[in-house]
Structure formats: C-alpha cells, structure tokens
Amino acid sequence: MSRGKYNFTSVLFYVSLLILLFSCQKQKKTYYESIALNDIKLSSPKPGSWRSNHDEHFQTYEDFQKSKKIKPESGKNTIYLQPIGKFDELQKREIALTSEYLKIYFQLETKILPPLSNTIFPEKIKRISKEGQVQILASYVLDSILIKRKPKDAVVLMGITEKDLFPLPEWNYVFGLASYEEGVGVTSMYRFANGHLSDSNFNESFLRLIKISSHEIGHMFGISHCLNANCVMNGTNTLTETDYHLARACSLCQRKLNSSIHYDPKKRLLELKNFFEKQHLNTELSLSQQDLNLVQ
C-alpha cells in the first residue's frame, strides 16, 4: 500500500516536472521574436513617398533564403570604403566613424582605402544641377571606378564621394547607387549636410550617411526594401523619409542578415548601443537599449 502510494507520488512529481520544463521551453523566445516587440509598425504611405510610388513585393524570410545574393566567405569577407574627392577634416571624421559603425553593424572587418582625386571623373559624366552644383553620373562610379578597383578580399566595396550624384538624365539626384551582383556601391555625402558639413549639422549628416550606406550594403547582402516595420531597409525618396526611417534594422531584416553573416546578435546589439551612446545619437541609443532590455 505504501509502495503504491510512493510510486503514484513519484509519477505525479515527474509529470509535473515535465510539464514545467515543456512550459519553459515553449515560452522561451528567440532573439528575433524578442526584439520584434520593439518593431514600429509602418504608417500608411504619404503621397510622394517611396511606398506610394512603388508597388513592391514583401520579401519573407523564405524568399530571402531562396534569393541570389553575395555572402562573406573565407578570404573574401572585408567591407572596404573608397573615398573619392577632396575632404576636409570634418568629412574625414565622418568617413572614419562610418567605417567604425559599419564594422559593428555588419560584424565584418571594415577598412578605408586611400582617397581618389576628383580628377578621376571625366568631364563627359559631369553636369550642373538646377541648384548650380556639379553632379557626377553614379553608374560611371560603379562601372568604371569601383568594380575595377575592388580588392580581392572584399565582399563589398562602397565608394563615398562629397560630390552630388545623379543616376539618369531625367533624375534630379540620388543618395546612392549599388550593383548588388558585383558587390559595389557609391554614396554621396553632399545632400546629407546641404552641401556644407559643419559642427552644428554633423550628427544629422552622419546619421543619414550610416543609414544610406548600411541600407545599400544590406541590399548587396540580398535584403529587399522592408515592408515589415520602420526600418533602415525601407525605401526612401527624400531626406525627410530618410530622417523618419530608423537606423535600426527590424527583427525580420536582422534575421535575414544574421543568416548570411553568422554573428552573435547580443554582442552586436551591445556594441551598437555603446556606439550610439558615444556619438550622442540619442534616438538610436534609446532603441538599442529597449532591445537589450528584452534579450538580457
């Protein structure tokens, strides 16, 4: 009688323990499920915005996995920045900080190449804009400069110029352009500081530069324009849109990135938080801290 009672009690104990363990396992969320709570839902597109002018397909995680894309591999896993132009000290600092940021954002070694002179641009690919500044044909930078100079160990080569860019004769300007198959892109600093970088507009310009450069490199790694949440991978037509979009990649875009670049997401998040704190980028600091609160 006492033995039967003991067996029944033991069975009850182990069943309860199994239920508890199963319950804990079921409630445990992945990193991406956790930070998804901080994703900010996209508002309805405003007239003239990127989403109002483009009917784009929602790229699921499964779509991303099936897509053709470049990936870092042994001996070809460094991001290079190629400055092109004449840069003052503030602009050089902005490029150096962008390199530091991209190293953290993508968790890949990032290096700055020696600058190229503006004399590399022939007259035939220049024009004068309606505002009066010189503009450079962006596709020429990709095809005739960057592709030919891409280092052998580069997974990505991103040009940065202080000249304004245009993609086609009928377009006024473009912030950046990339060839995703070749893994090269170019970004212009010109409009981020309204043609003149100063101490007073440095952080505004810098935040725009890291958003556009990480956006373009994100495309090179196969991530389409984001329709999931407010995200650095959202399409943009104007600086107003760029400023509205976060530097933070949403949970879905981070999951895509991490499947191609295998890094520790918590380490990356902590490094981003520390970087934003050091540079006094308070909105991005707050968002990264909120993410950390969910995964710690």
Residue pairs with C-beta under 8 A, 6 or more apart in sequence:
31 265
31 266
31 295
32 251
32 252
32 254
32 255
32 265
33 251
34 294
34 295
35 251
35 254
35 291
35 294
35 295
36 250
36 251
36 252
37 294
38 251
38 287
38 290
38 291
38 294
39 228
39 229
39 230
39 231
39 250
39 251
39 252
40 229
40 230
40 246
41 229
41 230
42 51
42 227
42 228
42 229
42 230
42 234
45 51
45 52
46 52
48 237
48 238
49 237
49 241
50 225
50 234
50 235
50 236
50 237
50 241
51 227
51 234
51 235
53 237
54 225
54 235
56 224
56 225
56 227
56 235
57 63
57 224
58 227
58 228
59 67
59 223
59 224
59 225
59 226
59 227
61 252
61 255
61 256
61 259
63 224
64 222
64 223
64 224
64 256
64 259
65 259
67 222
67 224
68 222
69 180
69 220
69 221
69 222
69 260
70 155
70 156
70 180
70 181
70 183
70 220
70 221
70 222
71 155
71 221
71 260
71 261
72 108
72 155
72 260
72 261
73 155
75 152
75 153
76 152
76 153
76 154
76 155
77 108
77 109
77 153
77 155
78 108
78 109
78 110
78 111
78 151
78 153
78 154
78 155
79 102
79 103
79 106
79 108
79 109
79 110
79 111
79 154
79 155
79 156
79 157
79 158
79 217
80 110
80 111
80 112
80 113
80 150
80 151
80 154
80 156
80 157
80 158
81 95
81 98
81 99
81 102
81 110
81 111
81 112
81 113
81 158
81 159
81 160
82 113
82 115
82 116
82 145
82 146
82 149
82 157
82 158
82 159
82 160
83 95
83 112
83 113
83 115
83 116
83 159
83 160
83 161
84 115
84 116
84 117
84 118
84 120
84 141
84 145
84 159
84 160
84 161
84 163
84 186
85 115
85 116
85 117
85 118
85 161
85 162
85 163
86 117
86 118
86 162
87 95
87 115
87 162
88 197
90 197
90 198
90 199
90 202
91 162
91 189
91 197
94 189
94 197
94 202
94 205
94 206
94 209
95 112
95 160
96 112
97 206
97 210
97 279
98 160
98 206
98 209
98 210
98 213
99 110
99 111
99 112
100 110
100 275
101 210
101 214
101 275
102 108
102 110
102 158
102 210
102 213
102 214
102 217
103 109
103 110
104 268
104 271
104 272
104 275
105 210
105 214
105 268
105 272
106 214
106 217
106 221
106 257
106 261
107 261
107 263
107 264
107 267
107 268
108 155
108 261
113 149
113 151
116 145
118 163
120 145
121 136
121 140
121 163
125 136
125 137
125 140
126 134
126 135
126 136
126 137
127 134
127 135
127 137
127 166
128 134
128 135
129 135
129 164
129 166
129 172
129 173
130 172
133 164
133 190
133 195
134 163
134 164
135 163
135 164
135 165
135 166
135 173
136 161
136 163
136 164
136 165
136 166
137 165
137 166
137 167
138 165
138 166
138 167
138 174
138 176
138 177
138 186
139 167
139 177
141 159
141 161
141 165
141 177
141 186
142 159
142 177
142 178
142 179
142 182
142 184
142 185
142 186
143 179
145 159
146 157
146 159
146 184
146 185
146 186
147 179
147 182
147 184
149 157
150 157
150 182
150 183
150 184
151 157
154 183
155 183
156 183
156 184
156 185
156 217
156 220
157 183
157 184
157 185
158 184
158 185
158 186
158 187
158 213
158 216
158 217
159 184
159 185
159 186
159 187
160 186
160 187
160 188
160 189
160 209
160 213
161 186
161 187
161 188
161 189
161 190
162 188
162 189
162 190
163 188
163 190
164 173
164 188
164 190
164 191
164 195
165 173
165 174
165 175
165 176
165 177
165 186
165 188
165 190
166 172
166 173
166 174
167 174
167 177
173 188
173 191
174 188
175 187
175 188
175 191
175 192
175 212
175 236
175 242
176 185
176 186
176 187
176 188
176 212
176 213
176 215
176 216
177 185
177 186
177 216
178 184
178 185
178 186
178 216
178 217
178 219
178 220
179 185
180 219
180 220
180 222
183 220
185 213
185 216
185 217
185 219
185 220
187 209
187 212
187 213
187 216
189 197
189 205
189 209
191 239
192 204
192 205
192 206
192 208
192 209
192 212
192 239
193 201
193 202
193 204
193 205
194 201
197 205
203 279
203 280
203 281
204 243
206 279
207 247
207 281
207 284
208 239
208 242
208 243
210 247
211 232
211 242
211 245
211 247
212 242
214 232
214 247
214 249
215 232
215 233
215 236
218 232
218 233
218 249
218 253
218 257
219 233
221 257
221 260
221 261
222 256
222 260
223 233
223 253
223 256
223 257
224 233
225 233
225 234
225 235
226 232
226 233
226 234
226 249
226 250
226 252
226 253
228 250
228 251
228 252
228 253
229 250
229 251
229 252
230 244
230 245
230 246
230 250
231 245
231 246
231 248
231 249
231 250
231 253
232 245
232 246
232 247
232 248
232 249
232 253
233 249
233 250
233 253
234 241
234 245
236 242
236 245
246 283
246 284
246 287
247 281
247 284
248 284
248 287
248 288
248 291
249 257
254 265
258 265
265 295
266 295
269 288
269 291
269 292
269 295
270 292
272 284
272 288
273 285
273 288
273 289
273 292
276 282
276 284
276 285
276 288
277 285
